[in-house]
Amino acid sequence: MELNEVRYNGGLPIDGYGAGFFRIDGTVYEGAQLILPNGRQDWGGYVDAAPLLAAAGLIDVLLIGTGAEIAHIPNDLRGRLEGAGIGIEVMGTPSAARSYNVLLGEGRRIGAALLPV
């Protein structure tokens, strides 16, 4: 079997996560996180739509990690994101973190808004 190192071409991979934290590109951050092609920032959760909407020209798809389990996001948030032309995929945070890394490794224009587990 041949193993190849994944290259993220300047993107920020999610190295790990746990109760209340994420390790992103080697650094640990507490609480909800937003990762976009232009960087990482703390995210205020569903009520903090402004940075998500500002990413409209940067990403094609936003993965929304809803915590330990998949859950519905508020309808108004979904409508605003879709209205801005942002494709969204809602899943539990563990699945969102894995999917984000795979798509990032493929060079896709991807973002992740993650609530902690």
C-alpha positions in Angstrom: 0.0 0.0 0.0 1.3 3.5 -0.9 0.6 6.3 1.5 0.5 9.9 0.2 0.7 13.0 2.3 -2.4 15.2 1.8 -1.6 18.7 0.8 -4.2 21.4 1.6 -2.7 24.2 -0.6 -2.9 26.9 2.1 -6.2 25.7 3.6 -6.6 25.1 7.3 -7.2 21.4 8.1 -9.1 20.2 11.1 -6.6 18.1 13.0 -9.0 17.1 15.8 -11.8 18.0 18.1 -13.2 17.2 21.6 -15.5 18.4 24.2 -15.7 22.1 23.6 -12.6 22.5 21.4 -11.1 22.1 17.9 -7.5 21.7 16.8 -7.2 23.6 13.5 -3.9 23.5 11.6 -2.1 22.6 14.8 -3.6 25.2 17.2 -6.4 24.5 19.7 -9.4 26.8 19.8 -12.3 26.8 22.3 -15.9 27.0 21.3 -17.6 27.3 17.9 -15.4 27.9 14.9 -15.7 29.2 11.4 -13.1 28.1 8.8 -13.0 29.8 5.4 -10.4 30.0 2.7 -9.4 33.4 4.1 -8.9 32.1 7.6 -10.4 31.0 10.9 -12.4 32.8 13.5 -14.5 32.2 16.5 -18.2 31.8 15.5 -21.1 33.0 17.5 -23.4 30.1 16.4 -26.6 30.4 14.4 -27.3 34.0 15.4 -23.9 35.0 13.9 -24.9 35.0 10.2 -22.8 38.0 9.0 -19.5 36.2 8.6 -21.3 33.3 6.8 -23.0 35.6 4.4 -19.7 37.5 3.8 -18.2 34.2 2.5 -20.6 34.1 -0.5 -17.9 34.9 -3.0 -15.3 32.7 -1.4 -17.0 29.3 -1.1 -19.3 27.1 -3.0 -20.4 25.0 -0.1 -20.6 25.6 3.7 -20.6 22.6 5.9 -22.5 23.3 9.1 -21.6 21.0 12.0 -24.5 21.0 14.5 -22.7 19.4 17.5 -22.5 15.7 18.5 -25.6 14.8 16.5 -27.2 16.2 13.4 -29.9 18.8 14.1 -32.0 21.3 12.1 -30.6 24.8 11.7 -33.0 27.8 11.9 -35.1 28.2 8.8 -34.2 31.9 8.6 -30.5 31.1 8.6 -31.0 28.5 5.9 -33.0 30.9 3.7 -30.4 33.7 4.1 -27.5 31.5 3.1 -29.3 29.9 0.2 -30.4 33.4 -0.9 -26.8 34.5 -0.9 -26.0 31.6 -3.3 -24.2 29.5 -0.6 -24.8 25.8 -0.9 -25.1 24.3 2.6 -24.8 20.8 4.0 -25.9 20.2 7.6 -24.5 17.3 9.6 -23.2 16.4 13.0 -19.8 18.1 13.7 -17.7 14.9 13.5 -19.0 14.2 10.0 -18.6 17.9 9.0 -15.0 17.9 10.1 -14.2 14.8 8.2 -16.0 16.0 5.1 -14.3 19.4 5.3 -10.9 17.8 5.3 -11.7 15.5 2.3 -13.1 18.4 0.2 -10.2 20.7 1.3 -7.8 18.1 0.1 -9.5 18.0 -3.2 -9.0 21.7 -3.6 -12.7 22.6 -3.3 -14.0 26.1 -2.3 -15.3 24.9 1.1 -16.1 26.4 4.4 -17.1 25.0 7.8 -19.2 26.5 10.6 -18.8 24.1 13.5 -20.5 23.9 16.9 -18.5 21.9 19.4 -19.3 18.4 20.4 
